[in-house]
């Protein structure tokens, strides 16, 4: 420490050190070459920081500003060492020179440290060529955005869908061109909330005010319909959707869309009217089917009775050909009787007659297996049933559904192989279903503006698998049509109505049915049913 104290105490003391001219054998040329070189280096090092500082002061938004100052300090310190080297030729300030060199070293390593620190960021910066490419890409993106905006505007015009923005705090309203067209206010540039209310149907104003107030209060904009009365007296129906946003200042801004659904609502009413007419027609058809089936049963009953009497009383008088004819008459009569019964059962399956109650599917399956006891025992069929859930449905119709599925699994067995039938179930959330899984109900809800009605529902998927003959999935749509058969009636008995009944039952229950199969490798019929039926009626949506 004494040496350090002595060093700083004698910092500017030149005693003990001779000037550099007297150190060694310097010629005039050698010495002045050394001095002039150091002065040139010092002057250049002195000018560089001035230029750097001036550049920093003029350049706005400069990145890595600190490194510029460090470079300026580093260059200035290096220049100072050269200046002292020149001065030492006359004044031996070796102690000052040592201190300046030490400071230069500190500044140099500080600069190195900061360079290493910023290097990853600096390397990540784009080059001039890359920036030019980025500019070109952005120009292309902006052009594509302009095109997309144009297409969006055109699409909104076609869909009769306009958008708006309402600053509820400052009462400023902005409308799109399409919305102005819908409200037929093209000549008016500035719009207010009062302008909007002036066009609302008087009967809908209280409801509309309530919806807006609720949106501001709850920060949730409800979806709703309202009517407009235009200047010429025409009435339009508007479907409104929106979203409430609160900005950083606490101001409430509501953005949304308004769609002209006048034609859609008109078509909906026409569809409902036609639906009611169709329902009335179905009632008449059901009555007709009931009367027709009764009238058809009577001659069939007589054919059956007289053929039985003929077989009992005159069988000995008939030759082999006569006995064959009699057998065909009885067989055809029985098939006709079964066909009439199946058609009548099919015609009775209507939504209006369906009373939905909580139904335990285990009890439904148990009743079906009891009815099918004879064919099950005869074919040595094995039925494996998992614990099935309880759903809302019509127990009688669901019984028909599973009766036909299990009966088909027993009927279409492989020759010489006992049927093995497995019945299982899982729950599926509506949001996990593929788009449009339920065609009948999807159609009903689409006209009410809610095509994805099933997303918040819970569904039960029941699978009925067998080890039978299977079928080619090419015919998947065909097997659910009435009177459609994939096998001849001589190979497998039936009327071709069973799976049509299944399809109609799941439609009534707002579900779906499909199948997976490979010829010779069995089949799996998959039934999808909503657990609850309360949200699956047209009336509940109105």
RODO-2510 file (C-alpha; in nm, 4 decimals, decimal comma):
residues 542
     n   res          X          Y          Z
     1     x     0,0000     0,0000     0,0000
     2     x     0,2972     0,2304     0,0636
     3     x     0,3952     0,1922    -0,3014
     4     x     0,0414     0,2771    -0,4149
     5     x     0,0367     0,5843    -0,1907
     6     x     0,3782     0,6879    -0,3124
     7     x     0,2655     0,6336    -0,6746
     8     x    -0,0312     0,8705    -0,6507
     9     x     0,1591     1,1175    -0,4288
    10     x     0,4265     1,1532    -0,6982
    11     x     0,1893     1,1144    -0,9927
    12     x     0,3183     1,4255    -1,1727
    13     x     0,6713     1,4075    -1,0303
    14     x     0,9156     1,3435    -1,3149
    15     x     1,2246     1,3020    -1,0984
    16     x     1,3880     0,9653    -1,1249
    17     x     1,2911     0,9297    -1,4925
    18     x     1,4858     1,0888    -1,7786
    19     x     1,3029     1,2191    -2,0865
    20     x     1,2792     0,9615    -2,3639
    21     x     1,5268     1,1614    -2,5769
    22     x     1,7894     1,0607    -2,3213
    23     x     1,6862     0,6931    -2,3060
    24     x     1,8799     0,5057    -2,5649
    25     x     2,0337     0,6421    -2,8828
    26     x     1,7573     0,8356    -3,0601
    27     x     1,8430     1,0034    -3,3854
    28     x     1,6451     1,3146    -3,4761
    29     x     1,4704     1,1319    -3,7564
    30     x     1,3831     0,8266    -3,5430
    31     x     1,2589     1,0362    -3,2527
    32     x     1,0457     1,2754    -3,4552
    33     x     0,9042     0,9857    -3,6618
    34     x     0,7927     0,8249    -3,3331
    35     x     0,6522     1,1553    -3,1998
    36     x     0,4675     1,2489    -3,5221
    37     x     0,3212     0,8971    -3,5529
    38     x     0,1879     0,9094    -3,1949
    39     x     0,0425     1,2560    -3,2530
    40     x    -0,1252     1,1458    -3,5755
    41     x    -0,2744     0,8427    -3,4000
    42     x    -0,3847     1,0595    -3,1065
    43     x    -0,5456     1,3215    -3,3325
    44     x    -0,7366     1,0543    -3,5237
    45     x    -0,8418     0,8889    -3,1958
    46     x    -0,9541     1,2269    -3,0679
    47     x    -1,1604     1,3037    -3,3801
    48     x    -1,3394     0,9671    -3,3815
    49     x    -1,5254     1,0144    -3,0461
    50     x    -1,6357     1,3609    -3,1588
    51     x    -1,7863     1,2109    -3,4760
    52     x    -1,9482     0,9261    -3,2780
    53     x    -2,1032     1,1609    -3,0190
    54     x    -2,2300     1,3919    -3,2941
    55     x    -2,3856     1,0892    -3,4735
    56     x    -2,5565     0,9754    -3,1525
    57     x    -2,6990     1,3236    -3,0905
    58     x    -2,8455     1,3425    -3,4435
    59     x    -2,9771     0,9850    -3,4732
    60     x    -3,3192     0,9197    -3,3190
    61     x    -3,4221     0,5782    -3,1858
    62     x    -3,0698     0,4396    -3,2068
    63     x    -3,0265     0,0868    -3,0718
    64     x    -2,7315    -0,0115    -2,8493
    65     x    -2,6573     0,3542    -2,7681
    66     x    -2,4316     0,2583    -2,4753
    67     x    -2,1871     0,0701    -2,6958
    68     x    -2,1325     0,3870    -2,9015
    69     x    -2,0317     0,5807    -2,5894
    70     x    -1,8081     0,2950    -2,4752
    71     x    -1,6366     0,2896    -2,8137
    72     x    -1,5897     0,6681    -2,7933
    73     x    -1,4367     0,6378    -2,4441
    74     x    -1,2219     0,3428    -2,5528
    75     x    -1,0855     0,5302    -2,8591
    76     x    -1,0289     0,8465    -2,6586
    77     x    -0,8360     0,6533    -2,3905
    78     x    -0,6235     0,4773    -2,6529
    79     x    -0,5449     0,8159    -2,8102
    80     x    -0,4459     0,9558    -2,4703
    81     x    -0,1772     0,6844    -2,4342
    82     x    -0,0270     0,7859    -2,7682
    83     x    -0,0348     1,1549    -2,6711
    84     x     0,1519     1,0785    -2,3468
    85     x     0,4061     0,8673    -2,5387
    86     x     0,4851     1,1757    -2,7484
    87     x     0,5012     1,4094    -2,4428
    88     x     0,7343     1,1704    -2,2549
    89     x     1,0059     1,2595    -2,5046
    90     x     1,0336     1,5918    -2,3084
    91     x     0,8414     1,5332    -1,9833
    92     x     0,8732     1,1827    -1,8357
    93     x     0,5149     1,1422    -1,6979
    94     x     0,5557     0,7673    -1,6667
    95     x     0,3294     0,7452    -1,3652
    96     x     0,0448     0,9307    -1,5453
    97     x     0,1034     0,7144    -1,8527
    98     x     0,0686     0,3984    -1,6422
    99     x    -0,2562     0,5238    -1,4868
   100     x    -0,4014     0,6212    -1,8275
   101     x    -0,3073     0,2795    -1,9674
   102     x    -0,4749     0,1101    -1,6693
   103     x    -0,7914     0,3175    -1,7293
   104     x    -0,7706     0,2267    -2,0994
   105     x    -0,7602    -0,1415    -2,0033
   106     x    -1,0663    -0,1060    -1,7780
   107     x    -1,2608     0,0749    -2,0507
   108     x    -1,1459    -0,1809    -2,3090
   109     x    -1,2696    -0,4814    -2,1092
   110     x    -1,5952    -0,3020    -2,0227
   111     x    -1,6485    -0,2562    -2,3962
   112     x    -1,5644    -0,6225    -2,4601
   113     x    -1,8125    -0,7318    -2,1905
   114     x    -2,0932    -0,5225    -2,3369
   115     x    -2,0118    -0,6432    -2,6898
   116     x    -2,0401    -1,0057    -2,5756
   117     x    -2,3657    -0,9207    -2,3989
   118     x    -2,5340    -0,7635    -2,7018
   119     x    -2,3885    -1,0048    -2,9589
   120     x    -2,6876    -1,2508    -2,9651
   121     x    -2,9291    -0,9621    -3,0118
   122     x    -2,7083    -0,8005    -3,2744
   123     x    -2,6776    -1,1247    -3,4696
   124     x    -3,0550    -1,1638    -3,4627
   125     x    -3,1041    -0,8329    -3,6396
   126     x    -3,1879    -0,8509    -4,0056
   127     x    -2,9490    -0,7389    -4,2731
   128     x    -3,0298    -0,4669    -4,5263
   129     x    -3,1194    -0,7334    -4,7840
   130     x    -3,3428    -0,9098    -4,5342
   131     x    -3,5115    -0,5823    -4,4436
   132     x    -3,5772    -0,5131    -4,8106
   133     x    -3,7281    -0,8606    -4,8451
   134     x    -3,9384    -0,7947    -4,5341
   135     x    -4,0637    -0,4701    -4,6856
   136     x    -4,1610    -0,6528    -5,0044
   137     x    -4,3389    -0,9241    -4,8044
   138     x    -4,5257    -0,6623    -4,6075
   139     x    -4,6323    -0,4897    -4,9265
   140     x    -4,7675    -0,8228    -5,0536
   141     x    -4,9419    -0,8883    -4,7210
   142     x    -5,0950    -0,5409    -4,7254
   143     x    -5,2149    -0,5977    -5,0801
   144     x    -5,3613    -0,9354    -4,9820
   145     x    -5,5215    -0,7708    -4,6788
   146     x    -5,6757    -0,5097    -4,9041
   147     x    -5,8109    -0,7838    -5,1296
   148     x    -5,9409    -0,9782    -4,8293
   149     x    -6,1123    -0,6686    -4,6922
   150     x    -6,2712    -0,6156    -5,0305
   151     x    -6,3868    -0,9785    -5,0385
   152     x    -6,5151    -0,9491    -4,6809
   153     x    -6,7108    -0,6392    -4,7699
   154     x    -6,8555    -0,8191    -5,0722
   155     x    -6,9405    -1,1250    -4,8615
   156     x    -7,1112    -0,9067    -4,6008
   157     x    -7,3095    -0,7397    -4,8749
   158     x    -7,4196    -1,0761    -5,0146
   159     x    -7,5051    -1,2098    -4,6674
   160     x    -7,6773    -0,8829    -4,5775
   161     x    -7,4492    -0,8631    -4,2734
   162     x    -7,3149    -0,5300    -4,1491
   163     x    -7,0925    -0,4444    -3,8552
   164     x    -7,0972    -0,1536    -3,6116
   165     x    -6,9081    -0,0046    -3,3189
   166     x    -7,0646     0,1974    -3,0382
   167     x    -6,8665     0,3952    -2,7808
   168     x    -7,1197     0,3816    -2,4972
   169     x    -6,9195     0,6376    -2,2945
   170     x    -6,8751     0,9026    -2,5628
   171     x    -7,1916     0,8065    -2,7580
   172     x    -7,0014     0,7700    -3,0853
   173     x    -7,1391     0,5203    -3,3394
   174     x    -6,9627     0,3807    -3,6468
   175     x    -7,1483     0,1821    -3,9151
   176     x    -7,0168    -0,0202    -4,2056
   177     x    -7,1388     0,0524    -4,5571
   178     x    -7,3394    -0,2708    -4,5631
   179     x    -7,5120    -0,1767    -4,2380
   180     x    -7,6054     0,1616    -4,3840
   181     x    -7,7503    -0,0230    -4,6835
   182     x    -7,9526    -0,2505    -4,4531
   183     x    -8,0920     0,0483    -4,2621
   184     x    -8,1234     0,2405    -4,5903
   185     x    -7,9373     0,5432    -4,4522
   186     x    -7,6669     0,5757    -4,7174
   187     x    -7,7047     0,9528    -4,7445
   188     x    -7,6249     1,0032    -4,3749
   189     x    -7,2532     0,9972    -4,2856
   190     x    -7,2637     1,0374    -3,9073
   191     x    -7,4873     0,8156    -3,6940
   192     x    -7,5979     0,8194    -3,3331
   193     x    -7,7681     0,5761    -3,1004
   194     x    -8,0835     0,7861    -3,1330
   195     x    -8,0749     0,7448    -3,5134
   196     x    -8,0727     0,3701    -3,4542
   197     x    -8,3602     0,3800    -3,2050
   198     x    -8,5663     0,5940    -3,4439
   199     x    -8,5885     0,3010    -3,6855
   200     x    -8,6732     0,0315    -3,4290
   201     x    -9,0268    -0,1065    -3,4257
   202     x    -9,2088     0,0643    -3,1339
   203     x    -9,3042    -0,2727    -2,9853
   204     x    -8,9373    -0,3810    -2,9772
   205     x    -8,7869    -0,0639    -2,8240
   206     x    -8,8386    -0,1622    -2,4540
   207     x    -8,6930    -0,5069    -2,5240
   208     x    -8,3999    -0,3537    -2,7121
   209     x    -8,3239    -0,1034    -2,4346
   210     x    -8,3291    -0,3864    -2,1813
   211     x    -8,0826    -0,5903    -2,3912
   212     x    -7,8448    -0,2933    -2,4262
   213     x    -7,8653    -0,2076    -2,0551
   214     x    -7,7998    -0,5688    -1,9628
   215     x    -7,4997    -0,5775    -2,1963
   216     x    -7,3472    -0,2640    -2,0390
   217     x    -7,4130    -0,3957    -1,6881
   218     x    -7,2996    -0,7577    -1,7334
   219     x    -7,0350    -0,6917    -2,0043
   220     x    -7,2022    -0,9679    -2,2087
   221     x    -7,3950    -0,8821    -2,5242
   222     x    -7,6955    -1,1152    -2,5690
   223     x    -7,7882    -1,2470    -2,9129
   224     x    -8,1391    -1,1370    -3,0110
   225     x    -8,3794    -1,0411    -3,2924
   226     x    -8,5647    -0,7134    -3,3425
   227     x    -8,7597    -0,5362    -3,6167
   228     x    -8,7023    -0,2166    -3,8140
   229     x    -8,9603     0,0107    -3,9717
   230     x    -8,8117     0,1875    -4,2725
   231     x    -8,9191     0,5255    -4,4063
   232     x    -9,1485     0,3670    -4,6655
   233     x    -9,3206     0,1518    -4,4011
   234     x    -9,1481    -0,1771    -4,4840
   235     x    -9,0559    -0,3973    -4,1885
   236     x    -8,7221    -0,5825    -4,1632
   237     x    -8,6116    -0,8428    -3,9101
   238     x    -8,2566    -0,7975    -3,7767
   239     x    -8,0405    -1,0580    -3,6052
   240     x    -7,8034    -0,8792    -3,3643
   241     x    -7,4814    -1,0143    -3,2133
   242     x    -7,2108    -0,8282    -3,0255
   243     x    -6,9285    -0,8113    -2,7756
   244     x    -6,8642    -0,5662    -2,4906
   245     x    -6,5077    -0,4355    -2,4501
   246     x    -6,3669    -0,2131    -2,1742
   247     x    -6,0528    -0,0224    -2,2782
   248     x    -5,7650     0,0898    -2,0509
   249     x    -5,9458     0,4119    -1,9688
   250     x    -6,2466     0,2179    -1,8418
   251     x    -6,4599     0,3249    -2,1387
   252     x    -6,7198     0,0748    -2,2614
   253     x    -6,7128    -0,0045    -2,6333
   254     x    -6,9629    -0,2428    -2,7914
   255     x    -6,8866    -0,3991    -3,1286
   256     x    -7,1215    -0,6243    -3,3181
   257     x    -7,2996    -0,7308    -3,6319
   258     x    -7,6510    -0,6868    -3,7608
   259     x    -7,7866    -0,9221    -4,0257
   260     x    -8,0984    -0,8741    -4,2326
   261     x    -8,2835    -1,2047    -4,1809
   262     x    -8,6187    -1,0862    -4,3111
   263     x    -8,6276    -1,3430    -4,5915
   264     x    -8,4931    -1,6122    -4,3603
   265     x    -8,7672    -1,5524    -4,1057
   266     x    -9,0250    -1,5461    -4,3819
   267     x    -8,9005    -1,8796    -4,5107
   268     x    -8,8985    -2,0124    -4,1550
   269     x    -9,2629    -1,9233    -4,1086
   270     x    -9,3477    -2,0817    -4,4418
   271     x    -9,1542    -2,3917    -4,3403
   272     x    -9,3347    -2,4126    -4,0075
   273     x    -9,6679    -2,3753    -4,1863
   274     x    -9,5726    -2,6521    -4,4292
   275     x    -9,4523    -2,8637    -4,1379
   276     x    -9,7885    -2,8294    -3,9673
   277     x    -9,9622    -2,9187    -4,2931
   278     x    -9,7338    -3,2195    -4,3281
   279     x    -9,8059    -3,3242    -3,9715
   280     x   -10,1763    -3,3067    -4,0439
   281     x   -10,1188    -3,5112    -4,3585
   282     x    -9,9226    -3,7666    -4,1574
   283     x   -10,2122    -3,8020    -3,9156
   284     x   -10,4425    -3,8716    -4,2071
   285     x   -10,1941    -4,1176    -4,3532
   286     x   -10,1694    -4,2966    -4,0202
   287     x   -10,5458    -4,3286    -4,0070
   288     x   -10,5416    -4,4532    -4,3635
   289     x   -10,2675    -4,7039    -4,2830
   290     x   -10,4624    -4,8307    -3,9850
   291     x   -10,7826    -4,8734    -4,1880
   292     x   -10,5965    -5,0192    -4,4849
   293     x   -10,4101    -5,2660    -4,2667
   294     x   -10,7384    -5,3762    -4,1082
   295     x   -10,8987    -5,4215    -4,4514
   296     x   -10,5921    -5,6128    -4,5764
   297     x   -10,5770    -5,8334    -4,2695
   298     x   -10,9274    -5,9632    -4,3239
   299     x   -10,8704    -6,1268    -4,6656
   300     x   -10,5303    -6,2489    -4,5464
   301     x   -10,6920    -6,3997    -4,2409
   302     x   -10,9393    -6,5817    -4,4687
   303     x   -10,6604    -6,7002    -4,6989
   304     x   -10,4743    -6,8329    -4,3950
   305     x   -10,7833    -6,9958    -4,2494
   306     x   -10,8985    -7,1618    -4,5729
   307     x   -10,5463    -7,2774    -4,6602
   308     x   -10,5213    -7,4343    -4,3121
   309     x   -10,8597    -7,6038    -4,3610
   310     x   -10,7499    -7,7228    -4,7053
   311     x   -10,4290    -7,8615    -4,5587
   312     x   -10,6190    -8,0332    -4,2758
   313     x   -10,9146    -8,1738    -4,4753
   314     x   -10,7888    -8,2242    -4,8286
   315     x   -10,4135    -8,2782    -4,7858
   316     x   -10,4413    -8,6494    -4,8689
   317     x   -10,6140    -8,5652    -5,1995
   318     x   -10,3375    -8,3245    -5,3109
   319     x   -10,0452    -8,4456    -5,5167
   320     x    -9,6915    -8,3203    -5,4522
   321     x    -9,7313    -8,0185    -5,6788
   322     x   -10,0568    -7,9216    -5,5022
   323     x    -9,8913    -7,9527    -5,1626
   324     x    -9,6058    -7,7287    -5,2870
   325     x    -9,8548    -7,4674    -5,4117
   326     x   -10,0383    -7,4776    -5,0786
   327     x    -9,7133    -7,4316    -4,8898
   328     x    -9,6221    -7,1286    -5,1041
   329     x    -9,9687    -6,9777    -5,0449
   330     x    -9,9264    -7,0131    -4,6690
   331     x    -9,5719    -6,8746    -4,6785
   332     x    -9,6718    -6,5751    -4,8910
   333     x    -9,9693    -6,5088    -4,6658
   334     x    -9,7494    -6,5120    -4,3553
   335     x    -9,4971    -6,2766    -4,5156
   336     x    -9,7760    -6,0443    -4,6215
   337     x    -9,9137    -6,0449    -4,2698
   338     x    -9,5709    -5,9631    -4,1277
   339     x    -9,5229    -5,6881    -4,3863
   340     x    -9,8549    -5,5273    -4,2941
   341     x    -9,7654    -5,5388    -3,9245
   342     x    -9,4220    -5,3859    -3,9923
   343     x    -9,5647    -5,1087    -4,2129
   344     x    -9,8230    -5,0265    -3,9477
   345     x    -9,5557    -5,0153    -3,6751
   346     x    -9,3393    -4,7918    -3,8957
   347     x    -9,6269    -4,5518    -3,9704
   348     x    -9,7083    -4,5213    -3,6000
   349     x    -9,3591    -4,3926    -3,5197
   350     x    -9,4137    -4,0181    -3,4993
   351     x    -9,2548    -3,7451    -3,2923
   352     x    -9,5890    -3,6070    -3,1762
   353     x    -9,6847    -3,9363    -3,0114
   354     x    -9,3473    -3,9692    -2,8406
   355     x    -9,3570    -3,9069    -2,4679
   356     x    -9,0016    -3,8684    -2,3414
   357     x    -8,9311    -3,9913    -1,9888
   358     x    -8,6204    -4,0986    -1,8028
   359     x    -8,5636    -4,4480    -1,9381
   360     x    -8,3192    -4,7053    -1,8025
   361     x    -8,1686    -4,8721    -2,1088
   362     x    -8,0778    -5,1805    -1,9025
   363     x    -8,4494    -5,2407    -1,8441
   364     x    -8,5246    -5,1828    -2,2136
   365     x    -8,2583    -5,4392    -2,3183
   366     x    -8,3840    -5,6885    -2,0591
   367     x    -8,7381    -5,6681    -2,1992
   368     x    -8,6064    -5,7101    -2,5567
   369     x    -8,4004    -6,0164    -2,4619
   370     x    -8,7083    -6,1656    -2,2993
   371     x    -8,9079    -6,1192    -2,6224
   372     x    -8,6231    -6,2752    -2,8244
   373     x    -8,5756    -6,5673    -2,5880
   374     x    -8,6760    -6,8336    -2,8435
   375     x    -8,4349    -6,7330    -3,1280
   376     x    -8,1587    -6,6682    -2,8716
   377     x    -8,1943    -7,0133    -2,7199
   378     x    -8,2406    -7,1817    -3,0577
   379     x    -7,9234    -7,0304    -3,2047
   380     x    -7,7251    -7,0575    -2,8769
   381     x    -7,6612    -6,6832    -2,8968
   382     x    -7,4502    -6,5195    -2,6258
   383     x    -7,5397    -6,1613    -2,5289
   384     x    -7,2795    -5,9550    -2,3419
   385     x    -7,4246    -5,6316    -2,2020
   386     x    -7,2400    -5,3625    -2,0102
   387     x    -7,4166    -5,1423    -1,7580
   388     x    -7,6093    -4,8946    -1,9757
   389     x    -7,7115    -4,5407    -1,8723
   390     x    -8,0483    -4,3751    -1,8227
   391     x    -8,1595    -4,1319    -2,0959
   392     x    -8,4722    -3,9331    -2,1740
   393     x    -8,6721    -4,1207    -2,4344
   394     x    -8,9740    -4,3256    -2,5257
   395     x    -8,9256    -4,6729    -2,3744
   396     x    -9,1535    -4,8449    -2,6285
   397     x    -8,9763    -4,6932    -2,9289
   398     x    -8,6308    -4,7580    -2,7844
   399     x    -8,7442    -5,1170    -2,7330
   400     x    -8,8252    -5,1381    -3,1052
   401     x    -8,4791    -4,9951    -3,1831
   402     x    -8,2852    -5,2538    -2,9822
   403     x    -8,5257    -5,5373    -3,0753
   404     x    -8,4424    -5,4901    -3,4427
   405     x    -8,0671    -5,4471    -3,3845
   406     x    -8,0376    -5,7589    -3,1660
   407     x    -8,2778    -5,9601    -3,3832
   408     x    -8,0696    -5,8752    -3,6917
   409     x    -7,7504    -5,9770    -3,5106
   410     x    -7,9092    -6,3157    -3,4335
   411     x    -8,0633    -6,3525    -3,7789
   412     x    -7,7579    -6,2636    -3,9891
   413     x    -7,5242    -6,5107    -3,8181
   414     x    -7,2545    -6,7173    -3,9861
   415     x    -7,3629    -7,0736    -4,0690
   416     x    -7,2447    -7,3111    -3,7963
   417     x    -7,1377    -7,0263    -3,5626
   418     x    -7,3277    -6,9244    -3,2507
   419     x    -7,4019    -6,5479    -3,2458
   420     x    -7,1893    -6,3395    -3,0078
   421     x    -7,3420    -5,9966    -2,9409
   422     x    -7,1831    -5,7204    -2,7324
   423     x    -7,3731    -5,4092    -2,6183
   424     x    -7,1693    -5,1224    -2,4693
   425     x    -7,1970    -4,7469    -2,4198
   426     x    -6,9892    -4,4328    -2,3587
   427     x    -7,0714    -4,0671    -2,2944
   428     x    -6,9613    -3,7998    -2,5452
   429     x    -6,9733    -3,4217    -2,5028
   430     x    -7,1462    -3,2368    -2,7829
   431     x    -6,8429    -3,0169    -2,8509
   432     x    -6,6416    -3,3333    -2,9271
   433     x    -6,8840    -3,4482    -3,1973
   434     x    -6,8008    -3,3954    -3,5657
   435     x    -6,9907    -3,1273    -3,7565
   436     x    -7,3527    -3,2094    -3,8455
   437     x    -7,3756    -3,5484    -3,6700
   438     x    -7,7541    -3,5453    -3,6426
   439     x    -7,9219    -3,4693    -3,9734
   440     x    -8,2892    -3,4522    -3,8786
   441     x    -8,2477    -3,2215    -3,5796
   442     x    -7,9729    -3,0216    -3,7480
   443     x    -8,2211    -2,9329    -4,0211
   444     x    -8,4790    -2,8186    -3,7686
   445     x    -8,2353    -2,6023    -3,5767
   446     x    -8,0583    -2,4584    -3,8812
   447     x    -8,3701    -2,2630    -3,9791
   448     x    -8,3706    -2,1105    -3,6298
   449     x    -8,0211    -1,9734    -3,6742
   450     x    -7,8490    -2,2216    -3,4424
   451     x    -7,6983    -2,5037    -3,6530
   452     x    -7,4496    -2,6117    -3,3833
   453     x    -7,7139    -2,6549    -3,1133
   454     x    -7,5593    -2,9766    -2,9815
   455     x    -7,2274    -2,8313    -2,8578
   456     x    -7,3426    -2,7913    -2,4945
   457     x    -7,5291    -3,1228    -2,4772
   458     x    -7,4212    -3,4614    -2,3402
   459     x    -7,4741    -3,7674    -2,5609
   460     x    -7,4748    -4,1409    -2,5015
   461     x    -7,3193    -4,3596    -2,7716
   462     x    -7,4422    -4,7219    -2,7695
   463     x    -7,2631    -4,9838    -2,9786
   464     x    -7,4212    -5,3194    -3,0740
   465     x    -7,1538    -5,5501    -3,2191
   466     x    -7,1858    -5,9031    -3,3548
   467     x    -6,9755    -6,1753    -3,5181
   468     x    -7,2175    -6,2324    -3,8069
   469     x    -7,1860    -6,2200    -4,1840
   470     x    -7,1375    -5,8407    -4,1964
   471     x    -7,1956    -5,6302    -4,5073
   472     x    -7,0155    -5,4059    -4,7533
   473     x    -7,0096    -5,0446    -4,6227
   474     x    -7,0744    -4,9300    -4,9792
   475     x    -7,4395    -5,0036    -4,9004
   476     x    -7,4383    -4,8217    -4,5632
   477     x    -7,6944    -4,5562    -4,6622
   478     x    -7,9133    -4,8124    -4,8328
   479     x    -7,9623    -5,0426    -4,5332
   480     x    -8,1552    -4,7766    -4,3368
   481     x    -8,4103    -4,7255    -4,6178
   482     x    -8,7484    -4,8919    -4,5958
   483     x    -8,7907    -5,2172    -4,7972
   484     x    -8,4169    -5,2258    -4,8757
   485     x    -8,2513    -5,5668    -4,8411
   486     x    -7,8945    -5,6791    -4,9069
   487     x    -7,9880    -6,0486    -4,9075
   488     x    -8,2605    -6,2464    -5,0824
   489     x    -8,5709    -6,3381    -4,8850
   490     x    -8,4925    -6,7042    -4,9436
   491     x    -8,1596    -6,6639    -4,7587
   492     x    -8,2794    -6,4586    -4,4622
   493     x    -8,6380    -6,3870    -4,3644
   494     x    -8,7610    -6,0325    -4,3105
   495     x    -8,9388    -5,7421    -4,4768
   496     x    -8,6555    -5,4866    -4,5021
   497     x    -8,8233    -5,2515    -4,2564
   498     x    -8,6324    -5,3268    -3,9329
   499     x    -8,3388    -5,0894    -3,9826
   500     x    -8,5720    -4,8245    -4,1268
   501     x    -8,7599    -4,8438    -3,7959
   502     x    -8,4274    -4,8011    -3,6123
   503     x    -8,3464    -4,4940    -3,8197
   504     x    -8,6868    -4,3410    -3,7556
   505     x    -8,6637    -4,4054    -3,3793
   506     x    -8,3253    -4,2316    -3,3474
   507     x    -8,4509    -3,9422    -3,5627
   508     x    -8,7472    -3,8994    -3,3300
   509     x    -8,5042    -3,9012    -3,0380
   510     x    -8,2865    -3,6386    -3,2123
   511     x    -8,0006    -3,8811    -3,2471
   512     x    -7,8154    -4,0621    -3,5224
   513     x    -7,7357    -4,4177    -3,6250
   514     x    -7,4602    -4,5591    -3,8410
   515     x    -7,2697    -4,8849    -3,8778
   516     x    -6,9210    -5,0224    -3,9354
   517     x    -6,8745    -5,3594    -4,1030
   518     x    -6,6639    -5,5803    -4,3252
   519     x    -6,8150    -5,8747    -4,5153
   520     x    -6,7594    -6,1922    -4,3135
   521     x    -6,6231    -6,0056    -4,0092
   522     x    -6,9399    -5,9007    -3,8266
   523     x    -7,0996    -5,5569    -3,7890
   524     x    -7,1209    -5,2816    -3,5284
   525     x    -7,4240    -5,0526    -3,5189
   526     x    -7,3564    -4,7225    -3,3423
   527     x    -7,6473    -4,5276    -3,1945
   528     x    -7,6013    -4,1717    -3,0652
   529     x    -7,8740    -4,0384    -2,8319
   530     x    -7,8901    -3,7125    -2,6315
   531     x    -7,9090    -3,7794    -2,2578
   532     x    -8,1690    -3,5033    -2,2226
   533     x    -8,4417    -3,4079    -2,4717
   534     x    -8,5432    -3,0709    -2,3240
   535     x    -8,3370    -2,8628    -2,5710
   536     x    -8,4192    -3,0723    -2,8769
   537     x    -8,7575    -2,9426    -2,9870
   538     x    -8,8403    -2,6598    -3,2255
   539     x    -9,0876    -2,5105    -2,9795
   540     x    -8,8235    -2,4786    -2,7087
   541     x    -8,6139    -2,2589    -2,9376
   542     x    -8,8858    -2,0116    -3,0326
***
